[in-house]
Amino acid sequence: MLIGTSQLPKLNADRYGLANGELLLAADLEVPVTNLIVEEILAVVDLPENFVASTPCFRARAGIAGRKPAG
């Protein structure tokens, strides 16, 4: 899941999981939502697909809290 949504290896340092790396917690909501329809080809007549989800995301980002957004 994480490789298919480009979370790994890009966010490897920001991940939480088991020490052996076999199981990881999703860093962002798009990981589980994107994988709801993984390996499916959607017909145009079925679009748009709408999803609603809530999750406590887990990402180690030391020092980012309280910073102003760029731009």
N, CA, C and O atoms as a Maestro MAE file, in Angstrom:
{
 s_m_m2io_version
 :::
 2.0.0
}

f_m_ct {
 s_m_title
 :::
 protein
 m_atom[284] {
  # First column is atom index #
  i_m_mmod_type
  r_m_x_coord
  r_m_y_coord
  r_m_z_coord
  i_m_residue_number
  s_m_chain_name
  s_m_pdb_residue_name
  s_m_pdb_atom_name
  i_m_atomic_number
  :::
  1 25 0.809 -1.192 0.000 1 A "MET " " N  " 7
  2 3 0.000 0.000 0.000 1 A "MET " " CA " 6
  3 2 0.858 1.262 0.000 1 A "MET " " C  " 6
  4 15 0.615 2.184 -0.779 1 A "MET " " O  " 8
  5 25 1.845 1.300 0.863 2 A "LEU " " N  " 7
  6 3 2.660 2.509 0.996 2 A "LEU " " CA " 6
  7 2 3.556 2.745 -0.207 2 A "LEU " " C  " 6
  8 15 3.815 3.896 -0.559 2 A "LEU " " O  " 8
  9 25 4.027 1.708 -0.833 3 A "ILE " " N  " 7
  10 3 4.858 1.861 -2.032 3 A "ILE " " CA " 6
  11 2 3.981 2.286 -3.206 3 A "ILE " " C  " 6
  12 15 4.375 3.147 -3.992 3 A "ILE " " O  " 8
  13 25 2.807 1.695 -3.329 4 A "GLY " " N  " 7
  14 3 1.895 2.009 -4.429 4 A "GLY " " CA " 6
  15 2 1.410 3.445 -4.435 4 A "GLY " " C  " 6
  16 15 1.070 3.970 -5.495 4 A "GLY " " O  " 8
  17 25 1.366 4.092 -3.287 5 A "THR " " N  " 7
  18 3 0.943 5.495 -3.203 5 A "THR " " CA " 6
  19 2 2.138 6.435 -3.048 5 A "THR " " C  " 6
  20 15 1.973 7.605 -2.701 5 A "THR " " O  " 8
  21 25 3.320 5.929 -3.304 6 A "SER " " N  " 7
  22 3 4.580 6.715 -3.272 6 A "SER " " CA " 6
  23 2 4.932 7.246 -1.887 6 A "SER " " C  " 6
  24 15 5.688 8.211 -1.777 6 A "SER " " O  " 8
  25 25 4.408 6.643 -0.841 7 A "GLN " " N  " 7
  26 3 4.780 7.043 0.512 7 A "GLN " " CA " 6
  27 2 6.160 6.500 0.868 7 A "GLN " " C  " 6
  28 15 6.932 7.146 1.577 7 A "GLN " " O  " 8
  29 25 6.456 5.304 0.364 8 A "LEU " " N  " 7
  30 3 7.772 4.698 0.558 8 A "LEU " " CA " 6
  31 2 8.444 4.570 -0.795 8 A "LEU " " C  " 6
  32 15 7.779 4.219 -1.770 8 A "LEU " " O  " 8
  33 25 9.696 4.832 -0.889 9 A "PRO " " N  " 7
  34 3 10.643 5.115 0.181 9 A "PRO " " CA " 6
  35 2 10.720 6.582 0.586 9 A "PRO " " C  " 6
  36 15 11.474 6.921 1.498 9 A "PRO " " O  " 8
  37 25 9.954 7.468 -0.072 10 A "LYS " " N  " 7
  38 3 10.038 8.913 0.164 10 A "LYS " " CA " 6
  39 2 9.901 9.284 1.638 10 A "LYS " " C  " 6
  40 15 10.691 10.088 2.131 10 A "LYS " " O  " 8
  41 25 8.941 8.735 2.349 11 A "LEU " " N  " 7
  42 3 8.676 9.106 3.737 11 A "LEU " " CA " 6
  43 2 9.160 8.046 4.725 11 A "LEU " " C  " 6
  44 15 8.633 7.940 5.832 11 A "LEU " " O  " 8
  45 25 10.137 7.282 4.335 12 A "ASN " " N  " 7
  46 3 10.605 6.184 5.176 12 A "ASN " " CA " 6
  47 2 11.034 6.658 6.562 12 A "ASN " " C  " 6
  48 15 10.761 5.977 7.551 12 A "ASN " " O  " 8
  49 25 11.694 7.799 6.656 13 A "ALA " " N  " 7
  50 3 12.176 8.285 7.955 13 A "ALA " " CA " 6
  51 2 11.037 8.788 8.846 13 A "ALA " " C  " 6
  52 15 11.221 8.918 10.056 13 A "ALA " " O  " 8
  53 25 9.868 9.071 8.273 14 A "ASP " " N  " 7
  54 3 8.744 9.623 9.027 14 A "ASP " " CA " 6
  55 2 7.715 8.572 9.426 14 A "ASP " " C  " 6
  56 15 6.626 8.926 9.877 14 A "ASP " " O  " 8
  57 25 8.028 7.317 9.275 15 A "ARG " " N  " 7
  58 3 7.022 6.273 9.498 15 A "ARG " " CA " 6
  59 2 7.057 5.725 10.919 15 A "ARG " " C  " 6
  60 15 8.073 5.800 11.610 15 A "ARG " " O  " 8
  61 25 5.929 5.177 11.330 16 A "TYR " " N  " 7
  62 3 5.812 4.455 12.589 16 A "TYR " " CA " 6
  63 2 5.406 3.025 12.258 16 A "TYR " " C  " 6
  64 15 4.624 2.796 11.336 16 A "TYR " " O  " 8
  65 25 5.928 2.081 12.995 17 A "GLY " " N  " 7
  66 3 5.540 0.699 12.780 17 A "GLY " " CA " 6
  67 2 6.334 -0.217 13.680 17 A "GLY " " C  " 6
  68 15 6.994 0.221 14.623 17 A "GLY " " O  " 8
  69 25 6.257 -1.494 13.372 18 A "LEU " " N  " 7
  70 3 7.016 -2.469 14.128 18 A "LEU " " CA " 6
  71 2 8.498 -2.357 13.800 18 A "LEU " " C  " 6
  72 15 8.866 -1.949 12.698 18 A "LEU " " O  " 8
  73 25 9.336 -2.713 14.743 19 A "ALA " " N  " 7
  74 3 10.783 -2.588 14.576 19 A "ALA " " CA " 6
  75 2 11.297 -3.365 13.369 19 A "ALA " " C  " 6
  76 15 12.266 -2.948 12.734 19 A "ALA " " O  " 8
  77 25 10.663 -4.486 13.045 20 A "ASN " " N  " 7
  78 3 11.137 -5.286 11.920 20 A "ASN " " CA " 6
  79 2 10.650 -4.755 10.570 20 A "ASN " " C  " 6
  80 15 11.049 -5.276 9.529 20 A "ASN " " O  " 8
  81 25 9.797 -3.730 10.569 21 A "GLY " " N  " 7
  82 3 9.328 -3.105 9.334 21 A "GLY " " CA " 6
  83 2 8.262 -3.876 8.582 21 A "GLY " " C  " 6
  84 15 7.900 -3.491 7.470 21 A "GLY " " O  " 8
  85 25 7.749 -4.957 9.157 22 A "GLU " " N  " 7
  86 3 6.733 -5.735 8.462 22 A "GLU " " CA " 6
  87 2 5.376 -5.030 8.424 22 A "GLU " " C  " 6
  88 15 4.663 -5.119 7.425 22 A "GLU " " O  " 8
  89 25 5.018 -4.339 9.490 23 A "LEU " " N  " 7
  90 3 3.749 -3.618 9.551 23 A "LEU " " CA " 6
  91 2 4.027 -2.154 9.828 23 A "LEU " " C  " 6
  92 15 4.825 -1.820 10.703 23 A "LEU " " O  " 8
  93 25 3.361 -1.272 9.072 24 A "LEU " " N  " 7
  94 3 3.529 0.169 9.239 24 A "LEU " " CA " 6
  95 2 2.177 0.825 9.410 24 A "LEU " " C  " 6
  96 15 1.170 0.307 8.928 24 A "LEU " " O  " 8
  97 25 2.142 1.966 10.094 25 A "LEU " " N  " 7
  98 3 0.926 2.767 10.205 25 A "LEU " " CA " 6
  99 2 0.905 3.769 9.067 25 A "LEU " " C  " 6
  100 15 1.952 4.281 8.669 25 A "LEU " " O  " 8
  101 25 -0.261 4.051 8.549 26 A "ALA " " N  " 7
  102 3 -0.392 4.982 7.426 26 A "ALA " " CA " 6
  103 2 -0.024 6.396 7.869 26 A "ALA " " C  " 6
  104 15 -0.488 6.878 8.902 26 A "ALA " " O  " 8
  105 25 0.807 7.043 7.079 27 A "ALA " " N  " 7
  106 3 1.239 8.406 7.395 27 A "ALA " " CA " 6
  107 2 0.205 9.441 6.968 27 A "ALA " " C  " 6
  108 15 0.106 10.502 7.584 27 A "ALA " " O  " 8
  109 25 -0.556 9.152 5.936 28 A "ASP " " N  " 7
  110 3 -1.547 10.074 5.396 28 A "ASP " " CA " 6
  111 2 -2.820 9.318 5.046 28 A "ASP " " C  " 6
  112 15 -2.791 8.109 4.816 28 A "ASP " " O  " 8
  113 25 -3.909 10.019 5.007 29 A "LEU " " N  " 7
  114 3 -5.197 9.398 4.737 29 A "LEU " " CA " 6
  115 2 -5.305 8.855 3.322 29 A "LEU " " C  " 6
  116 15 -6.033 7.889 3.094 29 A "LEU " " O  " 8
  117 25 -4.595 9.452 2.357 30 A "GLU " " N  " 7
  118 3 -4.747 8.977 0.984 30 A "GLU " " CA " 6
  119 2 -4.269 7.540 0.790 30 A "GLU " " C  " 6
  120 15 -4.663 6.884 -0.175 30 A "GLU " " O  " 8
  121 25 -3.433 7.050 1.685 31 A "VAL " " N  " 7
  122 3 -2.944 5.671 1.547 31 A "VAL " " CA " 6
  123 2 -4.101 4.672 1.629 31 A "VAL " " C  " 6
  124 15 -4.308 3.924 0.674 31 A "VAL " " O  " 8
  125 25 -4.860 4.627 2.719 32 A "PRO " " N  " 7
  126 3 -5.953 3.651 2.752 32 A "PRO " " CA " 6
  127 2 -7.091 3.986 1.791 32 A "PRO " " C  " 6
  128 15 -7.715 3.073 1.250 32 A "PRO " " O  " 8
  129 25 -7.379 5.262 1.564 33 A "VAL " " N  " 7
  130 3 -8.477 5.626 0.662 33 A "VAL " " CA " 6
  131 2 -8.134 5.248 -0.778 33 A "VAL " " C  " 6
  132 15 -8.973 4.688 -1.484 33 A "VAL " " O  " 8
  133 25 -6.919 5.545 -1.220 34 A "THR " " N  " 7
  134 3 -6.503 5.182 -2.574 34 A "THR " " CA " 6
  135 2 -6.587 3.684 -2.782 34 A "THR " " C  " 6
  136 15 -6.950 3.225 -3.865 34 A "THR " " O  " 8
  137 25 -6.258 2.930 -1.769 35 A "ASN " " N  " 7
  138 3 -6.246 1.480 -1.904 35 A "ASN " " CA " 6
  139 2 -7.628 0.842 -1.819 35 A "ASN " " C  " 6
  140 15 -7.744 -0.377 -1.943 35 A "ASN " " O  " 8
  141 25 -8.667 1.627 -1.613 36 A "LEU " " N  " 7
  142 3 -10.021 1.079 -1.675 36 A "LEU " " CA " 6
  143 2 -10.346 0.592 -3.084 36 A "LEU " " C  " 6
  144 15 -11.114 -0.354 -3.258 36 A "LEU " " O  " 8
  145 25 -9.758 1.241 -4.087 37 A "ILE " " N  " 7
  146 3 -10.039 0.871 -5.473 37 A "ILE " " CA " 6
  147 2 -8.764 0.508 -6.234 37 A "ILE " " C  " 6
  148 15 -8.690 0.676 -7.451 37 A "ILE " " O  " 8
  149 25 -7.771 0.012 -5.513 38 A "VAL " " N  " 7
  150 3 -6.501 -0.347 -6.142 38 A "VAL " " CA " 6
  151 2 -6.725 -1.464 -7.165 38 A "VAL " " C  " 6
  152 15 -7.533 -2.369 -6.952 38 A "VAL " " O  " 8
  153 25 -6.003 -1.382 -8.264 39 A "GLU " " N  " 7
  154 3 -6.052 -2.357 -9.353 39 A "GLU " " CA " 6
  155 2 -7.419 -2.457 -10.014 39 A "GLU " " C  " 6
  156 15 -7.753 -3.484 -10.604 39 A "GLU " " O  " 8
  157 25 -8.212 -1.389 -9.918 40 A "GLU " " N  " 7
  158 3 -9.489 -1.342 -10.628 40 A "GLU " " CA " 6
  159 2 -9.400 -0.289 -11.710 40 A "GLU " " C  " 6
  160 15 -8.746 0.739 -11.536 40 A "GLU " " O  " 8
  161 25 -10.055 -0.545 -12.825 41 A "ILE " " N  " 7
  162 3 -10.188 0.464 -13.874 41 A "ILE " " CA " 6
  163 2 -11.615 0.970 -13.791 41 A "ILE " " C  " 6
  164 15 -12.570 0.210 -13.957 41 A "ILE " " O  " 8
  165 25 -11.748 2.259 -13.534 42 A "LEU " " N  " 7
  166 3 -13.071 2.846 -13.351 42 A "LEU " " CA " 6
  167 2 -13.615 3.349 -14.683 42 A "LEU " " C  " 6
  168 15 -12.899 3.983 -15.459 42 A "LEU " " O  " 8
  169 25 -14.868 3.065 -14.932 43 A "ALA " " N  " 7
  170 3 -15.519 3.561 -16.141 43 A "ALA " " CA " 6
  171 2 -15.865 5.033 -15.961 43 A "ALA " " C  " 6
  172 15 -16.190 5.473 -14.858 43 A "ALA " " O  " 8
  173 25 -15.795 5.783 -17.039 44 A "VAL " " N  " 7
  174 3 -16.086 7.218 -16.988 44 A "VAL " " CA " 6
  175 2 -17.490 7.477 -16.453 44 A "VAL " " C  " 6
  176 15 -17.708 8.450 -15.732 44 A "VAL " " O  " 8
  177 25 -18.433 6.626 -16.796 45 A "VAL " " N  " 7
  178 3 -19.812 6.821 -16.334 45 A "VAL " " CA " 6
  179 2 -19.945 6.652 -14.834 45 A "VAL " " C  " 6
  180 15 -20.920 7.118 -14.244 45 A "VAL " " O  " 8
  181 25 -18.983 5.993 -14.205 46 A "ASP " " N  " 7
  182 3 -19.004 5.793 -12.754 46 A "ASP " " CA " 6
  183 2 -18.301 6.900 -11.986 46 A "ASP " " C  " 6
  184 15 -18.264 6.876 -10.756 46 A "ASP " " O  " 8
  185 25 -17.744 7.868 -12.702 47 A "LEU " " N  " 7
  186 3 -17.006 8.957 -12.056 47 A "LEU " " CA " 6
  187 2 -17.913 10.148 -11.831 47 A "LEU " " C  " 6
  188 15 -18.868 10.312 -12.590 47 A "LEU " " O  " 8
  189 25 -17.682 10.972 -10.858 48 A "PRO " " N  " 7
  190 3 -16.591 10.863 -9.898 48 A "PRO " " CA " 6
  191 2 -16.943 9.889 -8.773 48 A "PRO " " C  " 6
  192 15 -18.111 9.727 -8.419 48 A "PRO " " O  " 8
  193 25 -15.939 9.260 -8.231 49 A "GLU " " N  " 7
  194 3 -16.078 8.456 -7.026 49 A "GLU " " CA " 6
  195 2 -15.841 9.384 -5.841 49 A "GLU " " C  " 6
  196 15 -14.922 10.202 -5.878 49 A "GLU " " O  " 8
  197 25 -16.633 9.277 -4.818 50 A "ASN " " N  " 7
  198 3 -16.482 10.126 -3.639 50 A "ASN " " CA " 6
  199 2 -16.274 9.249 -2.406 50 A "ASN " " C  " 6
  200 15 -16.989 8.271 -2.188 50 A "ASN " " O  " 8
  201 25 -15.281 9.623 -1.611 51 A "PHE " " N  " 7
  202 3 -14.970 8.877 -0.404 51 A "PHE " " CA " 6
  203 2 -14.831 9.842 0.759 51 A "PHE " " C  " 6
  204 15 -14.336 10.958 0.601 51 A "PHE " " O  " 8
  205 25 -15.267 9.409 1.912 52 A "VAL " " N  " 7
  206 3 -15.082 10.169 3.138 52 A "VAL " " CA " 6
  207 2 -14.426 9.229 4.129 52 A "VAL " " C  " 6
  208 15 -14.814 8.068 4.259 52 A "VAL " " O  " 8
  209 25 -13.415 9.751 4.834 53 A "ALA " " N  " 7
  210 3 -12.714 8.901 5.790 53 A "ALA " " CA " 6
  211 2 -12.150 9.760 6.911 53 A "ALA " " C  " 6
  212 15 -11.978 10.971 6.774 53 A "ALA " " O  " 8
  213 25 -11.874 9.102 8.004 54 A "SER " " N  " 7
  214 3 -11.245 9.758 9.148 54 A "SER " " CA " 6
  215 2 -10.214 8.803 9.712 54 A "SER " " C  " 6
  216 15 -10.455 7.600 9.813 54 A "SER " " O  " 8
  217 25 -9.068 9.342 10.078 55 A "THR " " N  " 7
  218 3 -8.020 8.492 10.611 55 A "THR " " CA " 6
  219 2 -7.067 9.294 11.483 55 A "THR " " C  " 6
  220 15 -6.814 10.468 11.211 55 A "THR " " O  " 8
  221 25 -6.542 8.676 12.520 56 A "PRO " " N  " 7
  222 3 -5.423 9.298 13.229 56 A "PRO " " CA " 6
  223 2 -4.148 8.920 12.471 56 A "PRO " " C  " 6
  224 15 -3.689 7.783 12.576 56 A "PRO " " O  " 8
  225 25 -3.584 9.833 11.729 57 A "CYS " " N  " 7
  226 3 -2.389 9.535 10.938 57 A "CYS " " CA " 6
  227 2 -1.152 9.588 11.818 57 A "CYS " " C  " 6
  228 15 -1.106 10.332 12.798 57 A "CYS " " O  " 8
  229 25 -0.171 8.811 11.472 58 A "PHE " " N  " 7
  230 3 1.042 8.696 12.272 58 A "PHE " " CA " 6
  231 2 2.262 9.034 11.429 58 A "PHE " " C  " 6
  232 15 2.611 8.296 10.508 58 A "PHE " " O  " 8
  233 25 2.905 10.145 11.744 59 A "ARG " " N  " 7
  234 3 4.123 10.535 11.054 59 A "ARG " " CA " 6
  235 2 5.028 11.232 12.049 59 A "ARG " " C  " 6
  236 15 4.593 12.133 12.767 59 A "ARG " " O  " 8
  237 25 6.260 10.828 12.093 60 A "ALA " " N  " 7
  238 3 7.240 11.462 12.981 60 A "ALA " " CA " 6
  239 2 7.807 12.691 12.277 60 A "ALA " " C  " 6
  240 15 8.575 12.556 11.324 60 A "ALA " " O  " 8
  241 25 7.446 13.869 12.729 61 A "ARG " " N  " 7
  242 3 7.936 15.098 12.128 61 A "ARG " " CA " 6
  243 2 8.374 16.043 13.220 61 A "ARG " " C  " 6
  244 15 7.652 16.972 13.581 61 A "ARG " " O  " 8
  245 25 9.510 15.810 13.722 62 A "ALA " " N  " 7
  246 3 10.034 16.633 14.816 62 A "ALA " " CA " 6
  247 2 10.250 18.058 14.346 62 A "ALA " " C  " 6
  248 15 10.832 18.287 13.286 62 A "ALA " " O  " 8
  249 25 9.779 19.021 15.137 63 A "GLY " " N  " 7
  250 3 10.053 20.416 14.856 63 A "GLY " " CA " 6
  251 2 9.147 21.090 13.849 63 A "GLY " " C  " 6
  252 15 9.338 22.276 13.580 63 A "GLY " " O  " 8
  253 25 8.171 20.402 13.276 64 A "ILE " " N  " 7
  254 3 7.330 21.029 12.269 64 A "ILE " " CA " 6
  255 2 6.117 21.745 12.879 64 A "ILE " " C  " 6
  256 15 5.563 22.652 12.258 64 A "ILE " " O  " 8
  257 25 5.708 21.354 14.066 65 A "ALA " " N  " 7
  258 3 4.541 21.947 14.706 65 A "ALA " " CA " 6
  259 2 4.755 23.440 14.953 65 A "ALA " " C  " 6
  260 15 5.801 23.853 15.454 65 A "ALA " " O  " 8
  261 25 3.765 24.231 14.600 66 A "GLY " " N  " 7
  262 3 3.823 25.661 14.837 66 A "GLY " " CA " 6
  263 2 4.514 26.475 13.758 66 A "GLY " " C  " 6
  264 15 4.561 27.701 13.857 66 A "GLY " " O  " 8
  265 25 5.041 25.842 12.748 67 A "ARG " " N  " 7
  266 3 5.680 26.585 11.656 67 A "ARG " " CA " 6
  267 2 4.635 27.152 10.716 67 A "ARG " " C  " 6
  268 15 3.568 26.569 10.526 67 A "ARG " " O  " 8
  269 25 4.954 28.297 10.131 68 A "LYS " " N  " 7
  270 3 4.070 28.889 9.144 68 A "LYS " " CA " 6
  271 2 4.209 28.130 7.822 68 A "LYS " " C  " 6
  272 15 5.309 27.701 7.473 68 A "LYS " " O  " 8
  273 25 3.107 27.960 7.081 69 A "PRO " " N  " 7
  274 3 3.193 27.304 5.763 69 A "PRO " " CA " 6
  275 2 4.042 28.145 4.814 69 A "PRO " " C  " 6
  276 15 4.071 29.371 4.914 69 A "PRO " " O  " 8
  277 25 4.717 27.485 3.911 70 A "ALA " " N  " 7
  278 3 5.534 28.186 2.903 70 A "ALA " " CA " 6
  279 2 4.632 28.963 1.964 70 A "ALA " " C  " 6
  280 15 3.519 28.530 1.664 70 A "ALA " " O  " 8
  281 25 5.108 30.106 1.501 71 A "GLY " " N  " 7
  282 3 4.371 30.853 0.477 71 A "GLY " " CA " 6
  283 2 3.722 32.016 1.046 71 A "GLY " " C  " 6
  284 15 3.056 32.763 0.330 71 A "GLY " " O  " 8
  :::
 }
 m_bond[283] {
  # First column is bond index #
  i_m_from
  i_m_to
  i_m_order
  :::
  1 1 2 1
  2 2 3 1
  3 3 4 2
  4 3 5 1
  5 5 6 1
  6 6 7 1
  7 7 8 2
  8 7 9 1
  9 9 10 1
  10 10 11 1
  11 11 12 2
  12 11 13 1
  13 13 14 1
  14 14 15 1
  15 15 16 2
  16 15 17 1
  17 17 18 1
  18 18 19 1
  19 19 20 2
  20 19 21 1
  21 21 22 1
  22 22 23 1
  23 23 24 2
  24 23 25 1
  25 25 26 1
  26 26 27 1
  27 27 28 2
  28 27 29 1
  29 29 30 1
  30 30 31 1
  31 31 32 2
  32 31 33 1
  33 33 34 1
  34 34 35 1
  35 35 36 2
  36 35 37 1
  37 37 38 1
  38 38 39 1
  39 39 40 2
  40 39 41 1
  41 41 42 1
  42 42 43 1
  43 43 44 2
  44 43 45 1
  45 45 46 1
  46 46 47 1
  47 47 48 2
  48 47 49 1
  49 49 50 1
  50 50 51 1
  51 51 52 2
  52 51 53 1
  53 53 54 1
  54 54 55 1
  55 55 56 2
  56 55 57 1
  57 57 58 1
  58 58 59 1
  59 59 60 2
  60 59 61 1
  61 61 62 1
  62 62 63 1
  63 63 64 2
  64 63 65 1
  65 65 66 1
  66 66 67 1
  67 67 68 2
  68 67 69 1
  69 69 70 1
  70 70 71 1
  71 71 72 2
  72 71 73 1
  73 73 74 1
  74 74 75 1
  75 75 76 2
  76 75 77 1
  77 77 78 1
  78 78 79 1
  79 79 80 2
  80 79 81 1
  81 81 82 1
  82 82 83 1
  83 83 84 2
  84 83 85 1
  85 85 86 1
  86 86 87 1
  87 87 88 2
  88 87 89 1
  89 89 90 1
  90 90 91 1
  91 91 92 2
  92 91 93 1
  93 93 94 1
  94 94 95 1
  95 95 96 2
  96 95 97 1
  97 97 98 1
  98 98 99 1
  99 99 100 2
  100 99 101 1
  101 101 102 1
  102 102 103 1
  103 103 104 2
  104 103 105 1
  105 105 106 1
  106 106 107 1
  107 107 108 2
  108 107 109 1
  109 109 110 1
  110 110 111 1
  111 111 112 2
  112 111 113 1
  113 113 114 1
  114 114 115 1
  115 115 116 2
  116 115 117 1
  117 117 118 1
  118 118 119 1
  119 119 120 2
  120 119 121 1
  121 121 122 1
  122 122 123 1
  123 123 124 2
  124 123 125 1
  125 125 126 1
  126 126 127 1
  127 127 128 2
  128 127 129 1
  129 129 130 1
  130 130 131 1
  131 131 132 2
  132 131 133 1
  133 133 134 1
  134 134 135 1
  135 135 136 2
  136 135 137 1
  137 137 138 1
  138 138 139 1
  139 139 140 2
  140 139 141 1
  141 141 142 1
  142 142 143 1
  143 143 144 2
  144 143 145 1
  145 145 146 1
  146 146 147 1
  147 147 148 2
  148 147 149 1
  149 149 150 1
  150 150 151 1
  151 151 152 2
  152 151 153 1
  153 153 154 1
  154 154 155 1
  155 155 156 2
  156 155 157 1
  157 157 158 1
  158 158 159 1
  159 159 160 2
  160 159 161 1
  161 161 162 1
  162 162 163 1
  163 163 164 2
  164 163 165 1
  165 165 166 1
  166 166 167 1
  167 167 168 2
  168 167 169 1
  169 169 170 1
  170 170 171 1
  171 171 172 2
  172 171 173 1
  173 173 174 1
  174 174 175 1
  175 175 176 2
  176 175 177 1
  177 177 178 1
  178 178 179 1
  179 179 180 2
  180 179 181 1
  181 181 182 1
  182 182 183 1
  183 183 184 2
  184 183 185 1
  185 185 186 1
  186 186 187 1
  187 187 188 2
  188 187 189 1
  189 189 190 1
  190 190 191 1
  191 191 192 2
  192 191 193 1
  193 193 194 1
  194 194 195 1
  195 195 196 2
  196 195 197 1
  197 197 198 1
  198 198 199 1
  199 199 200 2
  200 199 201 1
  201 201 202 1
  202 202 203 1
  203 203 204 2
  204 203 205 1
  205 205 206 1
  206 206 207 1
  207 207 208 2
  208 207 209 1
  209 209 210 1
  210 210 211 1
  211 211 212 2
  212 211 213 1
  213 213 214 1
  214 214 215 1
  215 215 216 2
  216 215 217 1
  217 217 218 1
  218 218 219 1
  219 219 220 2
  220 219 221 1
  221 221 222 1
  222 222 223 1
  223 223 224 2
  224 223 225 1
  225 225 226 1
  226 226 227 1
  227 227 228 2
  228 227 229 1
  229 229 230 1
  230 230 231 1
  231 231 232 2
  232 231 233 1
  233 233 234 1
  234 234 235 1
  235 235 236 2
  236 235 237 1
  237 237 238 1
  238 238 239 1
  239 239 240 2
  240 239 241 1
  241 241 242 1
  242 242 243 1
  243 243 244 2
  244 243 245 1
  245 245 246 1
  246 246 247 1
  247 247 248 2
  248 247 249 1
  249 249 250 1
  250 250 251 1
  251 251 252 2
  252 251 253 1
  253 253 254 1
  254 254 255 1
  255 255 256 2
  256 255 257 1
  257 257 258 1
  258 258 259 1
  259 259 260 2
  260 259 261 1
  261 261 262 1
  262 262 263 1
  263 263 264 2
  264 263 265 1
  265 265 266 1
  266 266 267 1
  267 267 268 2
  268 267 269 1
  269 269 270 1
  270 270 271 1
  271 271 272 2
  272 271 273 1
  273 273 274 1
  274 274 275 1
  275 275 276 2
  276 275 277 1
  277 277 278 1
  278 278 279 1
  279 279 280 2
  280 279 281 1
  281 281 282 1
  282 282 283 1
  283 283 284 2
  :::
 }
}
